[in-house]
Amino acid sequence: MSYDRAITVFSPDGHLFQVEYAMEAVRRGSTAVGIKGKDCVVLAVERRALAKLQEARTIRKIISVDERSVLAFAGLTADARVLIQKIRVEAQSYRLTMEDSPSIDYLARYLARTQQQYTQRGGVRPFGIASLFCGVSSDDGAPELYQTDPAGTHSRWKAQVIGGRSAKSLREFLEKQYQDGMEETACVRLAVQALLEVVDSGAKTMEICVVRRGGKKEMMEEDAIETIVKEIESEQEEKRAPPGAASGGDPEYV
């Protein structure tokens, strides 16, 4: 029996192959990094090269969900569009019913619940995306960072990486470099450092959003990202330079 033909059938060793194939779609997607700081969350994504005549503003990997929440995704863009529309409708429905904005935990659970529902019904397939979802739950609250995956699980993180073949190594990099209570500048710098491990064109292939306390969102300009990239690259060149190279002397006589 071929266990990967039906979404609702487990294999004898406990696998749902269609869900695992959806996970593979995420790994084939572009990298997304989320880092939670003292008063902010930074979302940074790898932006794939565009066609020469393509309009860049129509290809977004970081998308606003509600007034105080933002989502970055890795995987199938079309699936992401459908899922984001569902969570936007739920956020507005909650506002209309409860006369208050939904918490980030509520929206993250709704997002995960929707993804999970598409793993146990016939006639559908799992959403081929994983997401990093962040925002604030109150006007003066600190941002929170959640991750969801095609299986429908959701969890809260201090720093996380999704998408791309290098996700595991980048996660290990964040584990070594991350510190609690990081300021916004340090969070942005760490996110850029992580993306530089997988991108070649610097700021041109990066998209970065900063969500601050109170839900204030800012998409960073390419010039600002390029400045950080150059600083990091110059520091790396200095570390690689042989002793005495900076002073112009012969290393043998230093």
C-alpha positions as CSV (number, residue, x, y, z in Angstrom):
1,M,0.0,0.0,0.0
2,S,1.2,3.5,-0.8
3,Y,0.8,5.5,2.3
4,D,1.7,8.9,0.8
5,R,-1.5,9.0,-1.4
6,A,-4.0,9.7,1.4
7,I,-3.6,12.6,3.8
8,T,-5.5,10.8,6.5
9,V,-3.6,7.4,6.5
10,F,-0.7,6.8,8.8
11,S,2.2,4.6,7.7
12,P,3.0,1.6,9.9
13,D,5.8,3.5,11.5
14,G,3.6,6.5,12.4
15,H,4.3,8.9,9.6
16,L,1.9,11.2,7.7
17,F,3.9,11.5,4.5
18,Q,1.9,14.4,3.0
19,V,2.8,16.4,6.1
20,E,6.4,15.5,5.7
21,Y,6.3,16.5,2.0
22,A,4.9,19.9,3.1
23,M,7.8,20.2,5.5
24,E,10.1,19.6,2.5
25,A,8.3,22.5,0.7
26,V,9.3,24.7,3.6
27,R,12.9,23.6,3.4
28,R,12.9,24.5,-0.3
29,G,11.7,28.0,0.5
30,S,13.7,31.1,1.4
31,T,15.1,31.6,4.8
32,A,13.3,33.6,7.5
33,V,14.8,34.7,10.8
34,G,13.0,36.0,13.9
35,I,14.7,37.5,16.9
36,K,13.1,38.8,20.1
37,G,14.8,41.6,21.9
38,K,14.1,43.6,25.0
39,D,11.4,45.8,23.5
40,C,11.2,44.6,19.9
41,V,11.0,41.6,17.5
42,V,13.0,41.6,14.3
43,L,11.9,39.6,11.3
44,A,14.4,39.2,8.5
45,V,13.8,37.2,5.3
46,E,15.9,36.2,2.3
47,R,14.3,37.7,-0.8
48,R,15.0,35.7,-3.9
49,A,16.2,37.4,-7.1
50,L,13.5,39.0,-9.1
51,A,13.0,39.0,-12.9
52,K,14.3,42.2,-14.5
53,L,10.8,43.4,-15.4
54,Q,9.0,42.2,-12.2
55,E,7.5,44.7,-9.8
56,A,9.4,44.2,-6.5
57,R,6.6,45.5,-4.3
58,T,4.3,42.6,-5.3
59,I,6.6,40.0,-3.9
60,R,6.6,40.2,-0.1
61,K,7.7,37.7,2.4
62,I,6.8,39.8,5.4
63,I,3.1,40.8,5.6
64,S,1.0,42.7,8.1
65,V,-1.9,40.6,9.6
66,D,-3.4,43.1,12.0
67,E,-2.6,46.6,13.3
68,R,-0.1,45.1,15.8
69,S,1.0,41.8,14.2
70,V,3.3,40.8,11.4
71,L,3.9,37.4,9.7
72,A,7.0,36.1,7.8
73,F,6.8,32.8,6.0
74,A,8.8,30.2,4.2
75,G,7.4,27.8,1.6
76,L,4.7,28.2,-1.1
77,T,3.7,31.8,-1.6
78,A,0.2,30.9,-2.9
79,D,-0.5,28.9,0.2
80,A,0.7,31.7,2.4
81,R,-1.7,34.1,0.7
82,V,-4.7,31.9,1.4
83,L,-3.7,31.3,5.1
84,I,-2.9,35.0,5.7
85,Q,-6.4,35.9,4.4
86,K,-8.0,33.5,6.8
87,I,-6.1,34.9,9.8
88,R,-6.9,38.5,8.8
89,V,-10.6,37.7,8.6
90,E,-10.4,36.0,12.0
91,A,-8.6,39.0,13.5
92,Q,-11.4,41.4,12.2
93,S,-14.1,39.0,13.3
94,Y,-12.6,38.9,16.8
95,R,-12.5,42.7,16.9
96,L,-16.2,42.9,15.8
97,T,-17.3,40.3,18.4
98,M,-15.2,41.2,21.4
99,E,-14.7,44.9,20.8
100,D,-11.0,44.4,21.4
101,S,-7.9,43.4,19.5
102,P,-7.0,39.7,19.6
103,S,-3.8,38.7,21.5
104,I,-0.9,37.3,19.6
105,D,-1.2,34.0,21.3
106,Y,-4.8,33.7,20.1
107,L,-3.9,34.4,16.5
108,A,-1.0,32.1,16.6
109,R,-3.2,29.3,18.0
110,Y,-5.8,30.0,15.3
111,L,-3.1,29.9,12.6
112,A,-1.8,26.5,13.9
113,R,-5.3,25.1,14.3
114,T,-6.2,26.0,10.7
115,Q,-3.0,24.3,9.5
116,Q,-3.7,21.2,11.6
117,Q,-7.3,20.9,10.2
118,Y,-5.8,20.5,6.7
119,T,-3.8,17.4,7.9
120,Q,-6.8,15.2,8.9
121,R,-9.5,15.7,6.3
122,G,-9.9,14.1,3.0
123,G,-10.0,16.1,-0.2
124,V,-7.4,18.7,1.0
125,R,-3.7,18.9,1.5
126,P,-1.5,20.5,4.1
127,F,-0.4,24.1,3.7
128,G,3.2,24.1,2.4
129,I,4.4,26.9,4.6
130,A,5.9,27.6,8.1
131,S,5.5,31.0,9.6
132,L,7.1,33.3,12.1
133,F,4.4,35.4,13.7
134,C,5.0,38.3,15.9
135,G,3.3,41.3,17.5
136,V,1.9,42.7,20.7
137,S,-1.2,41.9,22.7
138,S,-1.7,45.3,24.3
139,D,-1.0,49.0,23.6
140,D,2.0,49.0,25.8
141,G,3.0,45.3,25.6
142,A,6.3,43.9,24.5
143,P,6.3,42.0,21.2
144,E,6.1,38.2,21.2
145,L,7.4,35.7,18.6
146,Y,5.7,32.4,17.6
147,Q,6.4,29.8,15.0
148,T,3.9,27.5,13.2
149,D,4.6,24.6,10.8
150,P,2.6,22.5,8.3
151,A,1.7,19.9,11.0
152,G,-0.2,22.6,12.9
153,T,2.1,23.0,15.9
154,H,2.8,26.4,17.4
155,S,5.4,27.4,19.9
156,R,6.9,30.6,21.4
157,W,10.5,31.5,20.7
158,K,13.3,33.9,21.6
159,A,15.0,33.4,18.2
160,Q,14.1,31.0,15.4
161,V,14.9,30.2,11.8
162,I,12.6,28.6,9.2
163,G,13.1,27.7,5.5
164,G,16.2,27.0,3.5
165,R,18.6,24.1,3.6
166,S,20.8,25.9,6.2
167,A,18.1,26.3,8.9
168,K,19.7,23.9,11.3
169,S,23.2,25.5,11.1
170,L,21.7,29.0,11.4
171,R,19.7,28.0,14.5
172,E,22.9,26.7,16.1
173,F,24.5,30.1,15.2
174,L,21.6,32.0,16.9
175,E,22.0,29.7,20.0
176,K,25.6,30.8,20.3
177,Q,25.1,34.5,19.6
178,Y,21.7,35.2,21.2
179,Q,21.5,37.0,24.6
180,D,18.5,37.9,26.7
181,G,17.4,41.5,26.7
182,M,19.2,42.5,23.5
183,E,18.6,46.0,22.2
184,E,17.0,46.7,18.8
185,T,20.3,47.5,17.1
186,A,21.9,44.2,18.3
187,C,18.8,42.2,17.2
188,V,18.9,43.7,13.7
189,R,22.6,43.1,13.4
190,L,22.3,39.5,14.5
191,A,19.5,38.9,12.0
192,V,21.6,40.4,9.2
193,Q,24.6,38.2,10.3
194,A,22.4,35.1,10.1
195,L,21.1,36.0,6.6
196,L,24.6,36.8,5.3
197,E,25.3,33.1,5.8
198,V,22.8,32.2,3.0
199,V,22.6,35.3,0.7
200,D,25.2,36.6,-1.7
201,S,23.9,40.0,-2.8
202,G,23.8,41.8,0.6
203,A,20.9,44.2,1.3
204,K,19.4,43.7,-2.1
205,T,18.2,40.2,-1.1
206,M,17.1,41.0,2.4
207,E,13.8,42.3,3.8
208,I,13.7,43.3,7.5
209,C,10.8,44.4,9.7
210,V,11.1,45.7,13.2
211,V,8.1,45.4,15.6
212,R,8.5,47.6,18.6
213,R,6.7,47.9,22.0
214,G,3.1,49.0,21.4
215,G,2.9,47.4,18.0
216,K,4.8,50.0,16.0
217,K,6.1,48.4,12.8
218,E,8.8,49.6,10.5
219,M,10.2,48.1,7.3
220,M,13.9,49.0,7.1
221,E,15.1,50.8,4.0
222,E,17.7,49.1,1.8
223,D,20.3,51.8,2.5
224,A,20.0,51.2,6.2
225,I,20.4,47.4,5.8
226,E,23.4,48.0,3.4
227,T,25.2,50.1,6.0
228,I,24.9,47.2,8.5
229,V,26.0,44.7,5.9
230,K,29.1,46.7,5.1
231,E,30.0,47.1,8.8
232,I,29.8,43.3,9.3
233,E,31.7,42.5,6.2
234,S,34.5,45.0,7.1
235,E,34.8,43.4,10.6
236,Q,35.0,39.9,9.0
237,E,37.8,41.1,6.6
238,E,39.8,42.5,9.5
239,K,39.5,39.2,11.4
240,R,40.7,37.3,8.3
241,A,43.6,39.7,7.6
242,P,47.0,38.4,8.6
243,P,48.8,40.0,11.5
244,G,50.5,43.3,10.6
245,A,48.5,43.7,7.4
246,A,46.6,46.7,8.8
247,S,49.8,48.6,9.5
248,G,51.4,47.7,6.2
249,G,54.4,45.9,7.7
250,D,55.8,42.5,6.9
251,P,54.2,39.8,9.1
252,E,57.6,38.2,9.6
253,Y,58.9,41.2,11.4
254,V,55.9,42.2,13.5
